[in-house]
Amino acid sequence: MRIQYLGHSVLMVETLGTRLILDPFIKGNPQCPISVDELPKVNYVLVSHGHSDHIGDTIEIAKRDDAVVISNFEICNYLESKGVKTRPMYIGGKVPFEFGNVKLTPAFHGSSISDDSGTIYAGMPVGFLLESNGKKLYHAGDTGLTVEMQLLKDESIDVAFLPIGGNFVMDVADAIRATSFIMPKKVVPIHYNTWDIIKADANKFSDGVVKSMNVECLILKPGEWIEV
């Protein structure tokens, strides 16, 4: 499994001949190093919630690539009305795909979509647990610290992507505690320093998880790849 960080909360995942993009906020993302036109063809788009910095360019990308969007029921209903293929899910069991399994996890946040018709209810926000080729990736989405994260410890997660920017999501202290709940092999901070309101010190987060629980922390620059 190869993973590229594209800034904010955007991940590109390549596994078993399939390419997925998570929370594809490309246009308007000051951290993203590529444009939508430069984005390679994707097979699946995963959307954690309806806010514009997460649903982002989903419609354009999905239509361009004939990709399937995996998200909650309400977001999928909205996207289907725009001519997008979807696979609606909700928090519950794993769903198998050709690349592996997807499970939606709880996230404590809001979710709405703003378009020309106004503000639309976009269901419950979620995180994603991806399992492919013997590896597991957890993308928390936008969330505060939750006790439900303790359940993820039993998953033996290879790499966890956790927001640390505060204000709308976990801050550094809560993200360190979340890491202690999950105990992944590696952890990557996301959703910080995109704007001043979510400014955070990734090195402080790294020091906290390395010193207190000996979890490897990878501070990725937008555009960087890792392999798990």
Secondary structure, 3 states (H helix, E strand, C coil): CEEEECCCCCEEEEECCEEEEECCCCCCCCCCCCCCCCCCCCCEEECCCCCHHHHCCHHHHHHHHCCEEEEEHHHHHHHHCCCCEEEEECCCCCEEECCEEEEEEECCCCCEEEECCEEEECCCCEEEEEEECCEEEEECCCCCCCHHHHHHHHHCCCEEEEECCCCCCCCHHHHHHHHHHHCCCEEEEECCCCCHHHCCCHHHHHHHHHHHHCCEECCCCCCCEEEC
